[in-house]
Amino acid sequence: MNHSLIVKVEIQHEVPVLLIPGDVTFQSIDAVRQGFSDLRLLVPRLCIIDLSKCNLLASVGLGEMAKFLKWAEENGSQVRLVCSHAQVLDVLEISGMTSILRIFSSLEAALPKN
């Protein structure tokens, strides 16, 4: 259980990146919700959710991600996801999110090429 997950938004190459450096569970969901809230305040045209250090994406996290994706669509924001852990990718595939998200194996690959 990770009660002290520190989720933050960093700007990298002019793109807001939501860094989620651990598992998304019921115990860490408040920090994840705050991160999504911080990202919404920026109203980005493009943003990246970095789950590269996440090994577990529980249903509560999936729900928060779905709410954010709905918001992004309504506000014209493009969302890219960084994820390479097989278990998390399986959850995303089963939920149907792989058909609506561009998924990259690294943050470097997800950042736009200038």
Rosetta blueprint (number, residue, H / E / L):
1 M L
2 N L
3 H L
4 S L
5 L L
6 I L
7 V L
8 K E
9 V E
10 E E
11 I E
12 Q E
13 H L
14 E L
15 V E
16 P E
17 V E
18 L E
19 L E
20 I L
21 P L
22 G L
23 D L
24 V E
25 T L
26 F L
27 Q L
28 S L
29 I H
30 D H
31 A H
32 V H
33 R H
34 Q H
35 G H
36 F H
37 S H
38 D H
39 L H
40 R H
41 L H
42 L H
43 V L
44 P L
45 R L
46 L E
47 C E
48 I E
49 I E
50 D E
51 L L
52 S L
53 K L
54 C L
55 N L
56 L L
57 L E
58 A L
59 S H
60 V H
61 G H
62 L H
63 G H
64 E H
65 M H
66 A H
67 K H
68 F H
69 L H
70 K H
71 W H
72 A H
73 E H
74 E H
75 N L
76 G L
77 S L
78 Q E
79 V E
80 R E
81 L E
82 V E
83 C L
84 S L
85 H L
86 A H
87 Q H
88 V H
89 L H
90 D H
91 V H
92 L H
93 E H
94 I H
95 S H
96 G L
97 M H
98 T H
99 S H
100 I L
101 L L
102 R E
103 I E
104 F E
105 S L
106 S L
107 L H
108 E H
109 A H
110 A H
111 L L
112 P L
113 K L
114 N L
